[in-house]
Amino acid sequence: MARVFENVLVFDGTGSSPFPGEVRIEGNRIAAVAKGSHKISQEGAEVIDGQGATLMPGLCEPHAHITYPDMLKLRELGDTPPEEHVFVTMHNARKMLDAGFTSLYSAASSKPRTEVVVRNEINAGRIPGPRFRAASPEIVSTGGLGDERQLHMYHQGIELIADGADEVRRTVRMCIREGVDQIKINISGDNFVRLGQDGACTYTEEEVKAAADEANERGVWLSCHSRADKSVRMALKFGFRVLYHCEHSTDATLDLIEAAKDRIFLAPAIGANYRLAHHAQEWGITHDVADRMGVFKTIEQTAQTYNKLRKRGVRVLPGGDYGFIWNPIGTNARDFEYFVNLFGYTPAETLSAATMLGGQIMGMPDLGLIKEGFLADLLLVDGDPTADIKILQDQDNLLMIMKDGAYYKAPRPRRKAGKGSARTREMADA
């Protein structure tokens, strides 16, 4: 099946300014891209008049937690039985696709096989969902981020507890056996949880090395929670591919990050903390509570660190840690606004990070750009998101969602239609 999009503003994902043009899709790939007055053959194709809307690559969430049930507390994850948790994850995958995210790179599952089975069902075409790289649960030490237990009460949260190099190694092997695409390990703590410790490491170098040796030997990617400066250094030393947070990095550590920028990706995941600080009062997180948790300090430190990283040309992607009640799954496009307002990226730079860099973090060199030969994961947007980054937060502005050359959401006319073809007027009257 061939399709031609005409009368569209093309944002190609590179960060360059959008241009008027046309795009032809054949099967699941982009067959041709034309700029300005150049025309593409419409022979044998369905022709879609975009009425001046923006055609852009599908979005990528680089820090996805689609096993999160829009919860208030982490322990809700342990309260959800495995069977029900599969359905939660399936529904969340669909919510992400509804929001224009055609790719997800997971930052941890809540149970060892939940994301794996949902990924497999998506890949088999039996349920709708984005392209999906499934992760292990968060591998944590006793007392580390995610350990919800106390001596008088056992409670499962997001974690697989592993202490000592041998236990860490065994846990990594088990997760790989079950089919994960990447291993997630929490090297540092986090002020968000009861024990705090966002500036401290909760694993030793020996333990981190054991995880890295197993994953690297078996060709499985490594991701980490690394707020503390020392944890970032460990991750770089042992070949981690994706580093989350990193806001306590010193200038010397930023030098190390910059030196490794061609092999690593970073995602600050600012949205969870920003929403917690400013939009969680109805759930008891007042300004004073958030301040005592160190949330405002974390936001300030993250902004300072990522303004520096932006100038160093490091691959930083927007998104992360959605799935709490104050930042529910499907609202992930809010992070684009935070990237612009807090970190100093332009809208075009932000969208390039969410598309072109999204293809790279997914390990798919033919994804994330509107370019001949690339996979046809596309959005048709009512308006120009490079002029107003917030329009992607409204799903009604997504006039079309295409994944792998097939419509997930078939094209609709613009709400404030521009100059349209006769075909478009017929669609509006239907």
Secondary structure by P-SEA (a helix, b strand, c coil): cbbbbcccccccccccccccbbbbbccccccccccccccccccccccccccbbbbbcbbbbccccccccccccccccccccaaaaaaaaaaaaaaaaaaccccccccccccccaaaaaaaaaaaccccccccccccccccccccccccccccbbbbccccccccaaaaaaaaaaaaaaccccccccccccccccccccccccccaaaaaaaaaaaaaabbbbbbbcccaaaaaaaaaaccccccccccccaaaaaaaaaacccbbbbccaaaaaaaacccccccccaaaaaaaaaaaaaaaaaaaaaaaaaaccbbbbbcccccccccccccaaaaaaaaacccccaaaaaaaacaaaaaaacccccccccccccccccccccccccccccccccccccbbbcccccccccccccccccccaaaaaaaac
